[in-house]
C-alpha cells in the first residue's frame, strides 16, 4: 500500500513546484516592460548621490538661507557694500524682480567675494566656508594656494540683509577678525585726516597696507604702506592721510601678504566721515 501513496504525492507536488519556480523567475526579472525593480532603483539613486558629493564646487558658492531667518541691518552696524542707503537697496530689488539684474547681491557668498574685489583684493575670488547665525552670514573668502588644490582664508566677511524679505539684498557690515585685527580706528568711529591706524597680528615678517575708501568714488582716498609687523598677537600702528570724502560712511581696510600672494589676509572696519 505504500507505493501507491508515494506515487500520488509525487503527482501532486511536481506541478506545484513548477508553478512556484515560474513565479519566482518572473519576480526576479521585473515587469514585462523592463521597468527596474525598487531595489535596483535605490541602488542607482545611492550611486548618483555618492558621486555628486565629490564634485568640486564653483568658485563662488551660495550661502543664502530660508526666508525669515536672516539678520537685518540695525544700529550700530554700518552698511558698507554694495549699498549704503535704503533707496539704493530698494532700487536694486526693483530691478532684480523685473529682470534679474545683479543677482550676486541676492547671495551672501557672492556679495562677500564682490566686496573683497571692490577693495582691490582681486586675488580673493572664492568662498571657502559660510555659516549663518542670529547675527547674520559669516563668509570666509580666500584663494587657491599655488600649486595645490587647497584654499586659504583671507577674511571672514560679516553680512546681514539690508531690509526684510526673502529677496532683500545682502550688505557687508565688516569682518570677523581672528589673528589679524584693525582696532584703530574703532568700528563706527568718526575719523579725520591724518588718521592714526593700528591693531594686532599674528604672523612672521608681515608688511601691512592700510587704506581709506568710500563706496561712491574711484580709488582710495588715502593709503599707508608698508607697516612692518610680526609676532604672536603683536601690536602694529601707523598714520595715513586721506582726501576729503563725499560719502558719510567710509571703509578702513588693512591687508598683509607677500609670502604666497599679494594679499593673504585682510580686515575691515566701517567708520563715519568727520
Beta strands, then each sheet from edge to edge (+ up, - down):
strand 1: 126-133
strand 2: 136-144
strand 3: 151-161
strand 4: 170-176
strand 5: 180-184
strand 6: 190-191
strand 7: 195-214
strand 8: 222-240
strand 9: 249-256
strand 10: 265-273
sheet 1: 1+ 2- 3+ 4-
sheet 2: 5+ 7- 8+
sheet 3: 5+ 7- 9+ 10- 6-
end
